Amino acid sequence: MNATSSPANPPENPIGVFDSGVGGLSVLREIRRELPGEDLLYVADSGHAPYGDKSSDMIETRSIAIVEFLLSRHAKAIVVACNTATGAAVEALRARFPVPIIAMEPAVKPAAASTKSGVIGVLATSGTLSSSNFAKLHERFGAEVDILVQACPGLVEQVEAGDLSGDKTRALIEKYLVPLLAQQADTLVLGCTHYPFLAPLIQEIAGPAVAIIDPAAAIARELRRRLASANLLSAGSRAGTERFWTSAAPDKAQPVIAQLWKEDIELLSLPNSD
């Protein structure tokens, strides 16, 4: 369903963003850069992370509950800042809710356009790689380039713990990258919103000749385009605000979100988060 500005959904309302956990902060960062005057609401479903090993039904149920919460806080648009939730739930969300819903997808298209070796690697959760969305991407671009897929169990948990460069994180990344690099992959797609926080370590291990593609900036630009087309861009001149909720224990999640957001933040408990 399409939505435009109306008394029930005015342009000054906030934008809702959610992820299985803290990974979507990489998308929120780009949204803030692209839309400095918008108020942002962020939900980290860290109490149920990672989504990558959960059933599609469970992810859809969680996604609907979180969007209902964000709409109760007057969100004028929703960004599904999670590739796994996109694959499992975005069609149900768009059928159910009347606001613009912008969703992630692994950046296979730009990777296919930029590779010189003809081989790209996609780092993602098993849930994303097994989704019909990704199957369509693979079918569309797999004839042009070799697409190597690599599920990365454990990386989401490392980011959720705030461990971006420790020995365990490094060992996991090396394990996942070595087979891709051995097959001449020269472009790596970060197919999970948690992974941009590991990009410096991924780049260090892959080497300077390997390109790393993070779709977050493109998602922020698409959000701006969708808001503009629906007359939902905020006209205010003040700086936008951010509010944060988690389904985990706020006292445990707060230090990690503050670390990744690079600001001290107030973190609230997500109501009815079981």
Protein Blocks (a to p, Z undefined) as FASTA:
>chain_A
ZZdddfklcfkbccddddfblmlmmmmmmmmmmmmmbccddddfkklccfklpcfklmmm
mmmmmmmmmmmnopabdcdfbfklmmmmmmmmmmmpccdcdddddfkklmmmmpmnlpac
ddddfklmmpmklmmmmmmmmmmpccdddddehjlmmmmnopakbmklmmmmmmmmmmmm
mnopabdcdfbfklmmmmmmmmmmnopkbccddfklmmmmmmmmmmmmnopacfbfbdcd
dddddfbdfklmmmmmmmmnopacdddddehiZZ
